[in-house]
Each structure stands twice: as C-alpha cells, then as structure tokens.
C-alpha cells in the first residue's frame, strides 16, 4: 500500500482537486431511485474519463432527460438513458464518443 497502517495517516487529495483527468469528472445528479430508463450495454470503458466521454455525448441530446453510466472497468458497463431518444440515436452518440453499444 502506501506505507501506512491506518486510514488516518493517508494523505489523500480530493478528486475535485486532483489533476487526474480520468478521475476528476463533474456530472449531473444520478437518476433518482425509481426512475426508469433504457439500459444499454457498453464494452471498453475503463475509467471516469470514459464515462465522461459517453455521458457528454448522450446527455445533450434533445430527447434525453438523463443518462448515467454504471462503470465496470474492462467489463460490460451499463448506460441508462431516460427520455424518448431512439436506440439508433443513442448508438450513434456512443459511437461518436468512440465506444460501441453491445446490447440493449
């Protein structure tokens, strides 16, 4: 680890103050519990920057009310979109961000 035995001795930098582009993501509030949406399976996302790329591509779409990503680094992540956007439009926005929808 970092050479310490207790959590009190850790010298951590808050994510918001971090210079790491992968981890310092600002995002909209997550979809409230009980809100339904369409889930899309995505492959290849590995970090917060990947999540930010996808959500930045999908959220501004006119027919999207909200979009959140449940990241499974290196595995199958889930993009949940609420609103009336078509599957084709979501797939195109994800593709423009450099990723592929593998299932929905």
Biopython code that builds the backbone (N, CA, C, O; Angstrom):
import numpy as np
from Bio.PDB.StructureBuilder import StructureBuilder

atoms = [
    (1, "UNK", "N", (0.854, -1.169, 0.000)),
    (1, "UNK", "CA", (0.000, 0.000, 0.000)),
    (1, "UNK", "C", (0.894, 1.223, 0.000)),
    (1, "UNK", "O", (1.855, 1.258, -0.768)),
    (2, "UNK", "N", (0.632, 2.218, 0.813)),
    (2, "UNK", "CA", (1.394, 3.456, 0.780)),
    (2, "UNK", "C", (2.328, 3.584, 1.983)),
    (2, "UNK", "O", (2.887, 4.657, 2.212)),
    (3, "UNK", "N", (2.505, 2.519, 2.747)),
    (3, "UNK", "CA", (3.406, 2.563, 3.878)),
    (3, "UNK", "C", (2.755, 2.986, 5.178)),
    (3, "UNK", "O", (3.455, 3.228, 6.161)),
    (4, "UNK", "N", (1.434, 3.082, 5.210)),
    (4, "UNK", "CA", (0.750, 3.442, 6.446)),
    (4, "UNK", "C", (-0.108, 2.279, 6.898)),
    (4, "UNK", "O", (-0.509, 1.428, 6.104)),
    (5, "UNK", "N", (-0.382, 2.263, 8.203)),
    (5, "UNK", "CA", (-1.189, 1.185, 8.750)),
    (5, "UNK", "C", (-2.613, 1.612, 9.069)),
    (5, "UNK", "O", (-3.482, 0.757, 9.244)),
    (6, "UNK", "N", (-2.870, 2.894, 9.147)),
    (6, "UNK", "CA", (-4.210, 3.350, 9.495)),
    (6, "UNK", "C", (-4.724, 4.324, 8.452)),
    (6, "UNK", "O", (-3.956, 4.953, 7.724)),
    (7, "UNK", "N", (-6.024, 4.429, 8.398)),
    (7, "UNK", "CA", (-6.648, 5.338, 7.439)),
    (7, "UNK", "C", (-6.355, 6.798, 7.780)),
    (7, "UNK", "O", (-6.363, 7.648, 6.890)),
    (8, "UNK", "N", (-6.099, 7.102, 9.045)),
    (8, "UNK", "CA", (-5.839, 8.471, 9.455)),
    (8, "UNK", "C", (-4.525, 9.000, 8.890)),
    (8, "UNK", "O", (-4.364, 10.213, 8.762)),
    (9, "UNK", "N", (-3.594, 8.134, 8.553)),
    (9, "UNK", "CA", (-2.288, 8.566, 8.078)),
    (9, "UNK", "C", (-2.216, 8.747, 6.567)),
    (9, "UNK", "O", (-1.171, 9.124, 6.037)),
    (10, "UNK", "N", (-3.298, 8.486, 5.883)),
    (10, "UNK", "CA", (-3.290, 8.615, 4.427)),
    (10, "UNK", "C", (-3.365, 10.078, 4.017)),
    (10, "UNK", "O", (-4.185, 10.827, 4.548)),
    (11, "UNK", "N", (-2.532, 10.488, 3.092)),
    (11, "UNK", "CA", (-2.522, 11.850, 2.582)),
    (11, "UNK", "C", (-3.243, 11.844, 1.237)),
    (11, "UNK", "O", (-2.607, 11.771, 0.186)),
    (12, "UNK", "N", (-4.571, 11.921, 1.276)),
    (12, "UNK", "CA", (-5.374, 11.811, 0.063)),
    (12, "UNK", "C", (-5.758, 13.184, -0.460)),
    (12, "UNK", "O", (-5.968, 14.120, 0.310)),
    (13, "UNK", "N", (-5.844, 13.291, -1.765)),
    (13, "UNK", "CA", (-6.262, 14.521, -2.419)),
    (13, "UNK", "C", (-7.690, 14.304, -2.899)),
    (13, "UNK", "O", (-7.965, 13.320, -3.586)),
    (14, "UNK", "N", (-8.610, 15.211, -2.547)),
    (14, "UNK", "CA", (-9.994, 15.053, -3.040)),
    (14, "UNK", "C", (-10.012, 14.990, -4.559)),
    (14, "UNK", "O", (-9.220, 15.658, -5.225)),
    (15, "UNK", "N", (-10.915, 14.186, -5.103)),
    (15, "UNK", "CA", (-10.998, 14.002, -6.551)),
    (15, "UNK", "C", (-11.173, 15.341, -7.260)),
    (15, "UNK", "O", (-10.563, 15.569, -8.304)),
    (16, "UNK", "N", (-11.998, 16.228, -6.708)),
    (16, "UNK", "CA", (-12.240, 17.518, -7.352)),
    (16, "UNK", "C", (-10.959, 18.347, -7.449)),
    (16, "UNK", "O", (-10.813, 19.158, -8.363)),
    (17, "UNK", "N", (-10.031, 18.147, -6.510)),
    (17, "UNK", "CA", (-8.780, 18.900, -6.518)),
    (17, "UNK", "C", (-7.665, 18.148, -7.231)),
    (17, "UNK", "O", (-6.549, 18.655, -7.348)),
    (18, "UNK", "N", (-7.955, 16.958, -7.701)),
    (18, "UNK", "CA", (-6.955, 16.127, -8.360)),
    (18, "UNK", "C", (-6.666, 16.659, -9.751)),
    (18, "UNK", "O", (-7.535, 17.246, -10.396)),
    (19, "UNK", "N", (-5.450, 16.449, -10.205)),
    (19, "UNK", "CA", (-5.111, 16.827, -11.568)),
    (19, "UNK", "C", (-5.304, 15.675, -12.538)),
    (19, "UNK", "O", (-5.013, 15.805, -13.727)),
    (20, "UNK", "N", (-5.791, 14.554, -12.039)),
    (20, "UNK", "CA", (-6.009, 13.380, -12.872)),
    (20, "UNK", "C", (-7.263, 13.581, -13.715)),
    (20, "UNK", "O", (-8.360, 13.702, -13.171)),
    (21, "UNK", "N", (-7.113, 13.618, -15.012)),
    (21, "UNK", "CA", (-8.253, 13.832, -15.901)),
    (21, "UNK", "C", (-9.210, 12.655, -15.889)),
    (21, "UNK", "O", (-10.400, 12.823, -16.154)),
    (22, "UNK", "N", (-8.711, 11.469, -15.587)),
    (22, "UNK", "CA", (-9.578, 10.292, -15.572)),
    (22, "UNK", "C", (-10.550, 10.311, -14.408)),
    (22, "UNK", "O", (-11.677, 9.831, -14.531)),
    (23, "UNK", "N", (-10.128, 10.858, -13.285)),
    (23, "UNK", "CA", (-10.923, 10.742, -12.067)),
    (23, "UNK", "C", (-11.688, 12.004, -11.719)),
    (23, "UNK", "O", (-12.655, 11.929, -10.962)),
    (24, "UNK", "N", (-11.311, 13.122, -12.221)),
    (24, "UNK", "CA", (-11.970, 14.366, -11.835)),
    (24, "UNK", "C", (-13.065, 14.692, -12.830)),
    (24, "UNK", "O", (-12.883, 15.511, -13.730)),
    (25, "UNK", "N", (-14.214, 14.037, -12.654)),
    (25, "UNK", "CA", (-15.332, 14.259, -13.557)),
    (25, "UNK", "C", (-16.454, 14.962, -12.821)),
    (25, "UNK", "O", (-16.819, 14.580, -11.709)),
    (26, "UNK", "N", (-16.992, 15.978, -13.442)),
    (26, "UNK", "CA", (-18.182, 16.610, -12.921)),
    (26, "UNK", "C", (-19.342, 16.018, -13.695)),
    (26, "UNK", "O", (-19.269, 15.849, -14.912)),
    (27, "UNK", "N", (-20.406, 15.705, -12.986)),
    (27, "UNK", "CA", (-21.524, 15.103, -13.682)),
    (27, "UNK", "C", (-22.827, 15.596, -13.101)),
    (27, "UNK", "O", (-22.865, 16.146, -12.000)),
    (28, "UNK", "N", (-23.889, 15.395, -13.846)),
    (28, "UNK", "CA", (-25.215, 15.705, -13.349)),
    (28, "UNK", "C", (-25.557, 14.706, -12.264)),
    (28, "UNK", "O", (-24.922, 13.660, -12.135)),
    (29, "UNK", "N", (-26.561, 15.043, -11.494)),
    (29, "UNK", "CA", (-27.000, 14.138, -10.440)),
    (29, "UNK", "C", (-27.461, 12.827, -11.058)),
    (29, "UNK", "O", (-28.027, 12.826, -12.151)),
    (30, "UNK", "N", (-27.226, 11.707, -10.374)),
    (30, "UNK", "CA", (-27.675, 10.425, -10.917)),
    (30, "UNK", "C", (-29.196, 10.369, -11.017)),
    (30, "UNK", "O", (-29.909, 11.148, -10.384)),
    (31, "UNK", "N", (-29.663, 9.446, -11.812)),
    (31, "UNK", "CA", (-31.094, 9.258, -11.962)),
    (31, "UNK", "C", (-31.668, 8.858, -10.613)),
    (31, "UNK", "O", (-31.168, 7.922, -9.989)),
    (32, "UNK", "N", (-32.715, 9.550, -10.145)),
    (32, "UNK", "CA", (-33.289, 9.215, -8.844)),
    (32, "UNK", "C", (-33.817, 7.783, -8.813)),
    (32, "UNK", "O", (-34.240, 7.241, -9.834)),
    (33, "UNK", "N", (-33.786, 7.184, -7.627)),
    (33, "UNK", "CA", (-34.309, 5.828, -7.464)),
    (33, "UNK", "C", (-35.756, 5.788, -7.929)),
    (33, "UNK", "O", (-36.527, 6.709, -7.662)),
    (34, "UNK", "N", (-36.110, 4.742, -8.609)),
    (34, "UNK", "CA", (-37.479, 4.596, -9.091)),
    (34, "UNK", "C", (-37.687, 5.173, -10.483)),
    (34, "UNK", "O", (-38.747, 4.970, -11.075)),
    (35, "UNK", "N", (-36.705, 5.887, -11.020)),
    (35, "UNK", "CA", (-36.798, 6.426, -12.371)),
    (35, "UNK", "C", (-36.386, 5.339, -13.347)),
    (35, "UNK", "O", (-35.349, 4.697, -13.181)),
    (36, "UNK", "N", (-37.198, 5.143, -14.352)),
    (36, "UNK", "CA", (-36.915, 4.094, -15.318)),
    (36, "UNK", "C", (-36.235, 4.679, -16.535)),
    (36, "UNK", "O", (-36.361, 5.866, -16.835)),
    (37, "UNK", "N", (-35.524, 3.833, -17.217)),
    (37, "UNK", "CA", (-34.859, 4.240, -18.441)),
    (37, "UNK", "C", (-34.519, 3.002, -19.238)),
    (37, "UNK", "O", (-34.816, 1.881, -18.825)),
    (38, "UNK", "N", (-33.905, 3.207, -20.363)),
    (38, "UNK", "CA", (-33.465, 2.105, -21.197)),
    (38, "UNK", "C", (-32.004, 1.847, -20.902)),
    (38, "UNK", "O", (-31.201, 2.780, -20.872)),
    (39, "UNK", "N", (-31.650, 0.590, -20.685)),
    (39, "UNK", "CA", (-30.267, 0.214, -20.383)),
    (39, "UNK", "C", (-29.580, -0.270, -21.656)),
    (39, "UNK", "O", (-30.147, -1.024, -22.447)),
    (40, "UNK", "N", (-28.349, 0.184, -21.827)),
    (40, "UNK", "CA", (-27.517, -0.210, -22.960)),
    (40, "UNK", "C", (-26.212, -0.768, -22.410)),
    (40, "UNK", "O", (-25.605, -0.172, -21.520)),
    (41, "UNK", "N", (-25.782, -1.899, -22.932)),
    (41, "UNK", "CA", (-24.509, -2.490, -22.518)),
    (41, "UNK", "C", (-23.397, -1.900, -23.367)),
    (41, "UNK", "O", (-23.511, -1.818, -24.589)),
    (42, "UNK", "N", (-22.309, -1.485, -22.702)),
    (42, "UNK", "CA", (-21.168, -0.886, -23.378)),
    (42, "UNK", "C", (-19.906, -1.653, -23.028)),
    (42, "UNK", "O", (-19.729, -2.066, -21.881)),
    (43, "UNK", "N", (-19.038, -1.847, -23.992)),
    (43, "UNK", "CA", (-17.748, -2.508, -23.762)),
    (43, "UNK", "C", (-16.626, -1.494, -23.906)),
    (43, "UNK", "O", (-16.732, -0.535, -24.670)),
    (44, "UNK", "N", (-15.553, -1.716, -23.165)),
    (44, "UNK", "CA", (-14.338, -0.939, -23.354)),
    (44, "UNK", "C", (-14.149, 0.252, -22.447)),
    (44, "UNK", "O", (-13.101, 0.893, -22.510)),
    (45, "UNK", "N", (-15.113, 0.581, -21.604)),
    (45, "UNK", "CA", (-14.934, 1.689, -20.688)),
    (45, "UNK", "C", (-14.026, 1.234, -19.547)),
    (45, "UNK", "O", (-14.236, 0.165, -18.973)),
    (46, "UNK", "N", (-13.028, 2.037, -19.221)),
    (46, "UNK", "CA", (-12.068, 1.639, -18.197)),
    (46, "UNK", "C", (-11.930, 2.624, -17.048)),
    (46, "UNK", "O", (-11.345, 2.285, -16.020)),
    (47, "UNK", "N", (-12.463, 3.853, -17.200)),
    (47, "UNK", "CA", (-12.221, 4.855, -16.160)),
    (47, "UNK", "C", (-13.280, 5.953, -16.205)),
    (47, "UNK", "O", (-14.196, 5.928, -17.027)),
    (48, "UNK", "N", (-13.130, 6.900, -15.310)),
    (48, "UNK", "CA", (-14.048, 8.030, -15.247)),
    (48, "UNK", "C", (-14.041, 8.879, -16.500)),
    (48, "UNK", "O", (-15.063, 9.462, -16.861)),
    (49, "UNK", "N", (-12.901, 8.955, -17.169)),
    (49, "UNK", "CA", (-12.834, 9.720, -18.415)),
    (49, "UNK", "C", (-13.703, 9.072, -19.491)),
    (49, "UNK", "O", (-14.364, 9.765, -20.264)),
    (50, "UNK", "N", (-13.699, 7.745, -19.536)),
    (50, "UNK", "CA", (-14.553, 7.026, -20.497)),
    (50, "UNK", "C", (-16.022, 7.325, -20.211)),
    (50, "UNK", "O", (-16.798, 7.596, -21.128)),
    (51, "UNK", "N", (-16.395, 7.274, -18.938)),
    (51, "UNK", "CA", (-17.775, 7.572, -18.526)),
    (51, "UNK", "C", (-18.136, 8.988, -18.949)),
    (51, "UNK", "O", (-19.212, 9.215, -19.502)),
    (52, "UNK", "N", (-17.245, 9.946, -18.693)),
    (52, "UNK", "CA", (-17.486, 11.333, -19.050)),
    (52, "UNK", "C", (-17.650, 11.491, -20.563)),
    (52, "UNK", "O", (-18.497, 12.263, -21.013)),
    (53, "UNK", "N", (-16.864, 10.780, -21.338)),
    (53, "UNK", "CA", (-16.974, 10.849, -22.795)),
    (53, "UNK", "C", (-18.345, 10.395, -23.270)),
    (53, "UNK", "O", (-18.953, 11.032, -24.130)),
    (54, "UNK", "N", (-18.829, 9.295, -22.708)),
    (54, "UNK", "CA", (-20.139, 8.773, -23.115)),
    (54, "UNK", "C", (-21.256, 9.699, -22.657)),
    (54, "UNK", "O", (-22.131, 10.047, -23.450)),
    (55, "UNK", "N", (-21.241, 10.102, -21.394)),
    (55, "UNK", "CA", (-22.331, 10.942, -20.899)),
    (55, "UNK", "C", (-22.334, 12.312, -21.563)),
    (55, "UNK", "O", (-23.400, 12.889, -21.778)),
    (56, "UNK", "N", (-21.163, 12.840, -21.890)),
    (56, "UNK", "CA", (-21.079, 14.127, -22.589)),
    (56, "UNK", "C", (-21.663, 14.020, -23.996)),
    (56, "UNK", "O", (-22.196, 14.998, -24.522)),
    (57, "UNK", "N", (-21.568, 12.861, -24.595)),
    (57, "UNK", "CA", (-22.128, 12.656, -25.936)),
    (57, "UNK", "C", (-23.639, 12.439, -25.901)),
    (57, "UNK", "O", (-24.342, 12.838, -26.829)),
    (58, "UNK", "N", (-24.147, 11.808, -24.836)),
    (58, "UNK", "CA", (-25.556, 11.418, -24.798)),
    (58, "UNK", "C", (-26.447, 12.465, -24.118)),
    (58, "UNK", "O", (-27.535, 12.752, -24.618)),
    (59, "UNK", "N", (-26.019, 13.031, -23.010)),
    (59, "UNK", "CA", (-26.880, 13.936, -22.236)),
    (59, "UNK", "C", (-27.413, 15.149, -22.990)),
    (59, "UNK", "O", (-28.568, 15.516, -22.778)),
    (60, "UNK", "N", (-26.635, 15.786, -23.854)),
    (60, "UNK", "CA", (-27.153, 16.984, -24.532)),
    (60, "UNK", "C", (-28.212, 16.707, -25.602)),
    (60, "UNK", "O", (-28.815, 17.644, -26.125)),
    (61, "UNK", "N", (-28.440, 15.454, -25.927)),
    (61, "UNK", "CA", (-29.406, 15.133, -26.974)),
    (61, "UNK", "C", (-30.795, 15.629, -26.566)),
    (61, "UNK", "O", (-31.187, 15.523, -25.404)),
    (62, "UNK", "N", (-31.528, 16.169, -27.533)),
    (62, "UNK", "CA", (-32.831, 16.791, -27.267)),
    (62, "UNK", "C", (-33.814, 15.847, -26.577)),
    (62, "UNK", "O", (-34.584, 16.289, -25.725)),
    (63, "UNK", "N", (-33.810, 14.576, -26.919)),
    (63, "UNK", "CA", (-34.797, 13.642, -26.380)),
    (63, "UNK", "C", (-34.273, 12.846, -25.188)),
    (63, "UNK", "O", (-34.863, 11.829, -24.825)),
    (64, "UNK", "N", (-33.177, 13.288, -24.574)),
    (64, "UNK", "CA", (-32.617, 12.603, -23.410)),
    (64, "UNK", "C", (-32.896, 13.441, -22.169)),
    (64, "UNK", "O", (-32.516, 14.610, -22.102)),
    (65, "UNK", "N", (-33.563, 12.835, -21.183)),
    (65, "UNK", "CA", (-33.819, 13.514, -19.916)),
    (65, "UNK", "C", (-32.650, 13.328, -18.957)),
    (65, "UNK", "O", (-32.267, 14.262, -18.252)),
    (66, "UNK", "N", (-32.080, 12.122, -18.929)),
    (66, "UNK", "CA", (-30.911, 11.850, -18.090)),
    (66, "UNK", "C", (-30.155, 10.660, -18.658)),
    (66, "UNK", "O", (-30.716, 9.824, -19.366)),
    (67, "UNK", "N", (-28.871, 10.604, -18.331)),
    (67, "UNK", "CA", (-28.034, 9.493, -18.764)),
    (67, "UNK", "C", (-26.980, 9.258, -17.697)),
    (67, "UNK", "O", (-26.274, 10.181, -17.291)),
    (68, "UNK", "N", (-26.881, 8.011, -17.247)),
    (68, "UNK", "CA", (-25.878, 7.647, -16.248)),
    (68, "UNK", "C", (-25.188, 6.365, -16.696)),
    (68, "UNK", "O", (-25.761, 5.552, -17.420)),
    (69, "UNK", "N", (-23.949, 6.204, -16.252)),
    (69, "UNK", "CA", (-23.186, 5.011, -16.585)),
    (69, "UNK", "C", (-22.773, 4.323, -15.305)),
    (69, "UNK", "O", (-22.229, 4.950, -14.395)),
    (70, "UNK", "N", (-23.037, 3.015, -15.239)),
    (70, "UNK", "CA", (-22.545, 2.168, -14.164)),
    (70, "UNK", "C", (-21.286, 1.510, -14.715)),
    (70, "UNK", "O", (-21.360, 0.578, -15.516)),
    (71, "UNK", "N", (-20.127, 2.006, -14.276)),
    (71, "UNK", "CA", (-18.851, 1.569, -14.826)),
    (71, "UNK", "C", (-18.409, 0.229, -14.254)),
    (71, "UNK", "O", (-18.377, 0.035, -13.039)),
    (72, "UNK", "N", (-18.071, -0.686, -15.149)),
    (72, "UNK", "CA", (-17.406, -1.936, -14.799)),
    (72, "UNK", "C", (-16.122, -1.916, -15.625)),
    (72, "UNK", "O", (-16.103, -2.338, -16.781)),
    (73, "UNK", "N", (-15.051, -1.418, -15.005)),
    (73, "UNK", "CA", (-13.802, -1.193, -15.735)),
    (73, "UNK", "C", (-13.324, -2.462, -16.424)),
    (73, "UNK", "O", (-13.093, -3.485, -15.779)),
    (74, "UNK", "N", (-13.178, -2.383, -17.741)),
    (74, "UNK", "CA", (-12.706, -3.513, -18.525)),
    (74, "UNK", "C", (-13.753, -4.576, -18.786)),
    (74, "UNK", "O", (-13.475, -5.568, -19.459)),
    (75, "UNK", "N", (-14.960, -4.381, -18.259)),
    (75, "UNK", "CA", (-16.035, -5.353, -18.454)),
    (75, "UNK", "C", (-17.189, -4.705, -19.193)),
    (75, "UNK", "O", (-16.996, -3.797, -20.001)),
    (76, "UNK", "N", (-18.390, -5.181, -18.909)),
    (76, "UNK", "CA", (-19.583, -4.644, -19.539)),
    (76, "UNK", "C", (-20.192, -3.585, -18.630)),
    (76, "UNK", "O", (-20.735, -3.905, -17.573)),
    (77, "UNK", "N", (-20.101, -2.331, -19.041)),
    (77, "UNK", "CA", (-20.689, -1.222, -18.300)),
    (77, "UNK", "C", (-22.113, -1.024, -18.789)),
    (77, "UNK", "O", (-22.481, -1.499, -19.864)),
    (78, "UNK", "N", (-22.916, -0.317, -17.990)),
    (78, "UNK", "CA", (-24.304, -0.093, -18.356)),
    (78, "UNK", "C", (-24.601, 1.396, -18.434)),
    (78, "UNK", "O", (-24.377, 2.135, -17.476)),
    (79, "UNK", "N", (-25.102, 1.828, -19.578)),
    (79, "UNK", "CA", (-25.582, 3.180, -19.790)),
    (79, "UNK", "C", (-27.090, 3.136, -19.638)),
    (79, "UNK", "O", (-27.759, 2.371, -20.334)),
    (80, "UNK", "N", (-27.639, 3.949, -18.734)),
    (80, "UNK", "CA", (-29.086, 4.023, -18.561)),
    (80, "UNK", "C", (-29.538, 5.401, -19.009)),
    (80, "UNK", "O", (-29.054, 6.420, -18.517)),
    (81, "UNK", "N", (-30.473, 5.417, -19.951)),
    (81, "UNK", "CA", (-30.957, 6.664, -20.538)),
    (81, "UNK", "C", (-32.457, 6.755, -20.337)),
    (81, "UNK", "O", (-33.191, 5.819, -20.651)),
    (82, "UNK", "N", (-32.914, 7.895, -19.806)),
    (82, "UNK", "CA", (-34.355, 8.133, -19.743)),
    (82, "UNK", "C", (-34.688, 9.242, -20.730)),
    (82, "UNK", "O", (-33.893, 10.154, -20.960)),
    (83, "UNK", "N", (-35.838, 9.146, -21.287)),
    (83, "UNK", "CA", (-36.281, 10.084, -22.318)),
    (83, "UNK", "C", (-36.775, 9.316, -23.523)),
    (83, "UNK", "O", (-36.900, 8.092, -23.482)),
    (84, "UNK", "N", (-37.054, 10.034, -24.591)),
    (84, "UNK", "CA", (-37.651, 9.391, -25.765)),
    (84, "UNK", "C", (-36.671, 9.243, -26.931)),
    (84, "UNK", "O", (-37.097, 9.022, -28.065)),
    (85, "UNK", "N", (-35.378, 9.359, -26.672)),
    (85, "UNK", "CA", (-34.386, 9.186, -27.741)),
    (85, "UNK", "C", (-34.453, 7.764, -28.281)),
    (85, "UNK", "O", (-34.691, 6.817, -27.531)),
    (86, "UNK", "N", (-34.244, 7.622, -29.572)),
    (86, "UNK", "CA", (-34.293, 6.294, -30.191)),
    (86, "UNK", "C", (-32.994, 5.535, -29.924)),
    (86, "UNK", "O", (-31.948, 6.126, -29.659)),
    (87, "UNK", "N", (-33.094, 4.227, -30.002)),
    (87, "UNK", "CA", (-31.917, 3.377, -29.825)),
    (87, "UNK", "C", (-30.861, 3.731, -30.859)),
    (87, "UNK", "O", (-29.670, 3.747, -30.548)),
    (88, "UNK", "N", (-31.281, 4.013, -32.077)),
    (88, "UNK", "CA", (-30.335, 4.356, -33.132)),
    (88, "UNK", "C", (-29.577, 5.642, -32.797)),
    (88, "UNK", "O", (-28.372, 5.733, -33.033)),
    (89, "UNK", "N", (-30.282, 6.634, -32.248)),
    (89, "UNK", "CA", (-29.643, 7.895, -31.872)),
    (89, "UNK", "C", (-28.656, 7.696, -30.723)),
    (89, "UNK", "O", (-27.577, 8.288, -30.718)),
    (90, "UNK", "N", (-29.026, 6.864, -29.755)),
    (90, "UNK", "CA", (-28.126, 6.579, -28.624)),
    (90, "UNK", "C", (-26.883, 5.863, -29.135)),
    (90, "UNK", "O", (-25.762, 6.222, -28.774)),
    (91, "UNK", "N", (-27.080, 4.851, -29.975)),
    (91, "UNK", "CA", (-25.937, 4.123, -30.540)),
    (91, "UNK", "C", (-25.007, 5.062, -31.303)),
    (91, "UNK", "O", (-23.786, 4.940, -31.198)),
    (92, "UNK", "N", (-25.567, 5.994, -32.067)),
    (92, "UNK", "CA", (-24.760, 6.935, -32.843)),
    (92, "UNK", "C", (-23.977, 7.872, -31.920)),
    (92, "UNK", "O", (-22.812, 8.166, -32.188)),
    (93, "UNK", "N", (-24.596, 8.340, -30.845)),
    (93, "UNK", "CA", (-23.910, 9.233, -29.906)),
    (93, "UNK", "C", (-22.778, 8.502, -29.198)),
    (93, "UNK", "O", (-21.696, 9.059, -29.013)),
    (94, "UNK", "N", (-23.025, 7.252, -28.800)),
    (94, "UNK", "CA", (-21.979, 6.442, -28.143)),
    (94, "UNK", "C", (-20.841, 6.186, -29.127)),
    (94, "UNK", "O", (-19.671, 6.262, -28.753)),
    (95, "UNK", "N", (-21.170, 5.888, -30.364)),
    (95, "UNK", "CA", (-20.146, 5.665, -31.395)),
    (95, "UNK", "C", (-19.317, 6.927, -31.621)),
    (95, "UNK", "O", (-18.102, 6.848, -31.803)),
    (96, "UNK", "N", (-19.973, 8.099, -31.610)),
    (96, "UNK", "CA", (-19.252, 9.352, -31.783)),
    (96, "UNK", "C", (-18.266, 9.586, -30.640)),
    (96, "UNK", "O", (-17.256, 10.267, -30.816)),
    (97, "UNK", "N", (-18.560, 9.021, -29.472)),
    (97, "UNK", "CA", (-17.660, 9.144, -28.316)),
    (97, "UNK", "C", (-16.532, 8.124, -28.385)),
    (97, "UNK", "O", (-15.594, 8.181, -27.591)),
    (98, "UNK", "N", (-16.617, 7.185, -29.336)),
    (98, "UNK", "CA", (-15.553, 6.208, -29.517)),
    (98, "UNK", "C", (-15.820, 4.847, -28.902)),
    (98, "UNK", "O", (-14.899, 4.047, -28.738)),
    (99, "UNK", "N", (-17.069, 4.579, -28.562)),
    (99, "UNK", "CA", (-17.423, 3.298, -27.924)),
    (99, "UNK", "C", (-18.548, 2.633, -28.706)),
    (99, "UNK", "O", (-19.094, 3.217, -29.642)),
    (100, "UNK", "N", (-18.888, 1.413, -28.316)),
    (100, "UNK", "CA", (-19.901, 0.644, -29.021)),
    (100, "UNK", "C", (-20.935, 0.114, -28.042)),
    (100, "UNK", "O", (-20.594, -0.403, -26.978)),
    (101, "UNK", "N", (-22.196, 0.246, -28.413)),
    (101, "UNK", "CA", (-23.274, -0.394, -27.658)),
    (101, "UNK", "C", (-23.292, -1.853, -28.091)),
    (101, "UNK", "O", (-23.450, -2.151, -29.275)),
    (102, "UNK", "N", (-23.130, -2.770, -27.125)),
    (102, "UNK", "CA", (-23.112, -4.194, -27.471)),
    (102, "UNK", "C", (-24.438, -4.863, -27.190)),
    (102, "UNK", "O", (-24.660, -5.993, -27.624)),
    (103, "UNK", "N", (-25.318, -4.198, -26.478)),
    (103, "UNK", "CA", (-26.623, -4.768, -26.194)),
    (103, "UNK", "C", (-27.512, -3.715, -25.578)),
    (103, "UNK", "O", (-27.034, -2.709, -25.054)),
    (104, "UNK", "N", (-28.828, -3.955, -25.642)),
    (104, "UNK", "CA", (-29.780, -3.036, -25.016)),
    (104, "UNK", "C", (-30.996, -3.783, -24.557)),
    (104, "UNK", "O", (-31.916, -3.182, -24.002)),
]
sb = StructureBuilder()
sb.init_structure("model")
sb.init_model(0)
sb.init_chain("A")
sb.init_seg("    ")
for serial, (resi, resn, name, xyz) in enumerate(atoms, 1):
    if name == "N":
        sb.init_residue(resn, " ", resi, " ")
    sb.init_atom(name, np.array(xyz, "f"), 0.0, 1.0, " ", f" {name:<3s}", serial, name[0])
structure = sb.get_structure()
